[in-house]
Amino acid sequence: MAQLATKHLSCGYEKKNVLNNLTLEIPENKITSLIGPNGSGKTTLLKTLARMLSPKSGSVQLNGKDIHHLNTKYVAQKTRCF
């Protein structure tokens, strides 16, 4: 199981969706890089993974639990680093 995953994630700012229907698994104990051209949604994804932005739809899951519905203390305890 991936430690961090997204399922059908759509996110963005106000009325503009930047990422649509993204499903992603980031495996535990592996180095993962995020690359792409300017304006492709890298920062938006990272902000959503870090709970700085709420998803418009879909979910971000930490060990199978939606992080946007979890207590901040729980998320901090279960996360090594993003």
Secondary structure, 3 states (H helix, E strand, C coil): CCCEEEEEEEEEECCEEEEEEEEEEECCCCCCCCCCCCCCCHHHHHHHHCCCCCCCEEEEEECCEEHHHCCHHHHHHHCCCC
